[in-house]
Amino acid sequence: MDVINVNDAQQHLDAVIDESAQFHTPIIITGNQNQAVLIALEDWKAIQETLYILQVPGMREDILEGMRTPVEECVTKEELDW
């Protein structure tokens, strides 16, 4: 994770945002008393979606089971139940 101080971040904010978005890397911004993390909006949305999905009971287990299932054993349904 890249680290940048708040003054440099202010002076180069557009470039800092572009770097975070292009390389999908969080950037730690250090202030005089605190620190914060800058992440691209696309990455933030992905994190939020992952957290939401993992809150659904049984979803984690279903995902893991699906990952272990060989593709040739997967069944295609014409219409999904949901």
Secondary structure as a PSIPRED ss2 file (coil, helix, strand):
# PSIPRED VFORMAT (PSIPRED V4.0)

   1 M C   1.000  0.000  0.000
   2 D E   0.000  0.000  1.000
   3 V E   0.000  0.000  1.000
   4 I E   0.000  0.000  1.000
   5 N E   0.000  0.000  1.000
   6 V H   0.000  1.000  0.000
   7 N H   0.000  1.000  0.000
   8 D H   0.000  1.000  0.000
   9 A H   0.000  1.000  0.000
  10 Q H   0.000  1.000  0.000
  11 Q H   0.000  1.000  0.000
  12 H C   1.000  0.000  0.000
  13 L H   0.000  1.000  0.000
  14 D H   0.000  1.000  0.000
  15 A H   0.000  1.000  0.000
  16 V H   0.000  1.000  0.000
  17 I H   0.000  1.000  0.000
  18 D H   0.000  1.000  0.000
  19 E H   0.000  1.000  0.000
  20 S H   0.000  1.000  0.000
  21 A H   0.000  1.000  0.000
  22 Q H   0.000  1.000  0.000
  23 F H   0.000  1.000  0.000
  24 H C   1.000  0.000  0.000
  25 T C   1.000  0.000  0.000
  26 P C   1.000  0.000  0.000
  27 I E   0.000  0.000  1.000
  28 I E   0.000  0.000  1.000
  29 I E   0.000  0.000  1.000
  30 T E   0.000  0.000  1.000
  31 G C   1.000  0.000  0.000
  32 N C   1.000  0.000  0.000
  33 Q C   1.000  0.000  0.000
  34 N C   1.000  0.000  0.000
  35 Q E   0.000  0.000  1.000
  36 A E   0.000  0.000  1.000
  37 V E   0.000  0.000  1.000
  38 L E   0.000  0.000  1.000
  39 I C   1.000  0.000  0.000
  40 A C   1.000  0.000  0.000
  41 L H   0.000  1.000  0.000
  42 E H   0.000  1.000  0.000
  43 D H   0.000  1.000  0.000
  44 W H   0.000  1.000  0.000
  45 K H   0.000  1.000  0.000
  46 A H   0.000  1.000  0.000
  47 I H   0.000  1.000  0.000
  48 Q H   0.000  1.000  0.000
  49 E H   0.000  1.000  0.000
  50 T H   0.000  1.000  0.000
  51 L H   0.000  1.000  0.000
  52 Y H   0.000  1.000  0.000
  53 I H   0.000  1.000  0.000
  54 L H   0.000  1.000  0.000
  55 Q H   0.000  1.000  0.000
  56 V C   1.000  0.000  0.000
  57 P C   1.000  0.000  0.000
  58 G C   1.000  0.000  0.000
  59 M H   0.000  1.000  0.000
  60 R H   0.000  1.000  0.000
  61 E H   0.000  1.000  0.000
  62 D H   0.000  1.000  0.000
  63 I H   0.000  1.000  0.000
  64 L H   0.000  1.000  0.000
  65 E H   0.000  1.000  0.000
  66 G H   0.000  1.000  0.000
  67 M H   0.000  1.000  0.000
  68 R H   0.000  1.000  0.000
  69 T C   1.000  0.000  0.000
  70 P C   1.000  0.000  0.000
  71 V H   0.000  1.000  0.000
  72 E H   0.000  1.000  0.000
  73 E H   0.000  1.000  0.000
  74 C C   1.000  0.000  0.000
  75 V C   1.000  0.000  0.000
  76 T C   1.000  0.000  0.000
  77 K C   1.000  0.000  0.000
  78 E C   1.000  0.000  0.000
  79 E C   1.000  0.000  0.000
  80 L C   1.000  0.000  0.000
  81 D C   1.000  0.000  0.000
  82 W C   1.000  0.000  0.000
